[in-house]
Amino acid sequence: MSEQADTPARITLGGDWSISGVTERLNELTVHLGSLLAGRGAAAPPPKSEICVRDVETIDASGCQLLAVFVRHLRRHGFAPAIVNPPEHFRSSVSLLGFDDELEGTGGPGK
């Protein structure tokens, strides 16, 4: 059965996104990116992608930077990533650190 183009690819992130945890997160994001790119046919348009951050426990400037680079890389490959389900501490940290524009989709209820 083929996957519909409207069905978003979902990436679920969690854990420590502070300076002490970003090394582990880099490996995780590399696997996610490889999986997304490998699962895409050459002629097929890239699917929408959702990055669920509900289980992110902590995030600081290092984590925001890593996530922003990942989002930028997805966009460069034609994906339209959206950050979904951010907890309040995630939204406030992203805003306080000035990553609102880089990490679109972090504001608003349920998004």
C-alpha positions, 0 to 999 in steps of 0.5 A: 500500500502506498503512503499518501503524499498528505501523510506527514513523516513524523520525527519524535524528539525527546530528552536533553537538548542542552549542551550536555546532551546535544552530542547524542541528539546529533547522532539521532538527527543524522539517523532521522535525516538519512531515513527521510532521504532514503525513503523518498523516491527521486521523482516523488515530492518530499512529504510534509514532516512533523517534528514532535517535541512533546518529550523534550525535557530541556533545551538551551541555546546549543539544542536550539542551534542543532534543531535549527540546523536540522530544520534548515537542512530538511528545508534545503532538501525540499521538506516542509518541517513543522515543529508540533506539540511543544511544551510551554518550557520549549516554547518559552526557551525558544522565544527567549533565546531568539529562535522563533523565526528559525523554528517556525511552528513552535508557537500557538496551542497544539503546534 
